[in-house]
């Protein structure tokens, strides 16, 4: 029995990047031997075991053969005669197909170190195309390691395009697709994930509503970058600089989805896209099984971003309605994330990257002011029923007007 550290831990160690989790490969052992040593088996499709103390994963060396569609259609062979080279051959990328022996030697039969030094993400073998989930994984790795200068090899992009051109991606469950999207949104450069998927043709299959934005023009005076898809990428990059919250980044991707529904004869104008976009978000979220908290922020940012941009032009009653749409009483932190998306939208235009956005502090000030109004004083005056709400709203609008005048004076 030989034990090796494998995969991402070896890759990140060689990159001097913090190793988050360690996976181990066991060569020359049986499942019974692992159980006798006190390991707990957790893998159903192939033998994976948890160490009795560290709880780290130890997998028996295995080979796989494609039997059906998707990423689950494999039969697995995991007997003691499987070599480490055979196990590493079935992995996705050369930089993930290295193993570290207990004596410190690196087993690297597929030139992972060469590709690591050249900053290239390259598939190990033609078997790469047997697992459609790898299209998303490679795009996610590209988003993670872009900061180190990594790019995807041309021949790997060609394979990804071939996969995208079949119905294999359709065999992936919505849950697995969303999991990859969610993880990619947490990477340092999630825009690279979207760009890679689009370049290989996978985005049009997985998220056609987003893919439609490329080629849809905007008025040049507001959008020097013209293209709605390019604008969305710029907004996502701004969202990354403003927040680590993947929900904010998802909402940035969704804020202009309605522009893909505008009839061509109306281009480059998109009147009402904030409302048509809500329908598209609901449609996308249902198909991708997007969690409700992601969908809620995306819907709010889509519907309200134009009003937020126009905040200084709105009258007190409209401002109060806007604050209520941000659910400032029931979800007091929601307005913060909505405003982050709006700020990302305002700055996600060529030449606007460092623009001031006073609407953010203005609306946060208004929200704090409005929240201070309670029913108590009106109840003490003997006011009852609907009249309480009317009095509270009248006071709120009066306070909004005072703050508005203060800002106007500046």
Secondary structure, 3 states (H helix, E strand, C coil): CEEEEECHHHHHHHCCCCCCCCEEEEECCCHHHHHHCCCEECCCCCCEEECCCCCCEEEECCEEEECCCCCCCEEEECCCCCCHHHHHHCCCEHHHCCEECCCCCEECCCCHHHHHHHCEECECCHHHHHCCHHHHHHHHHHHHHHHHCCEECHHHHHHHHHHHCCCHHHHCCHHHHHHHHHHHHCCCCHHHHHHHHHHCCCHHHHCHHHHCCCCCECCCCCCCCCEHHHHHHHHHHHHHHHCCCHHHHHHHHHCCHHHHHCCHHHCCCCCCHHHHHHHHHHHHHHHHCCCHHHHHHHHHHHHHHHHHHCHHHCCHHHHHHHHHHCCCCCCCCHHHHHHHHHHHHHHCCCCCCCCCCCHHHHHHHHHHHHHCCCCHHHHHCCCCCHHHHHHHHHHHHHHHHHHHHHHHHC
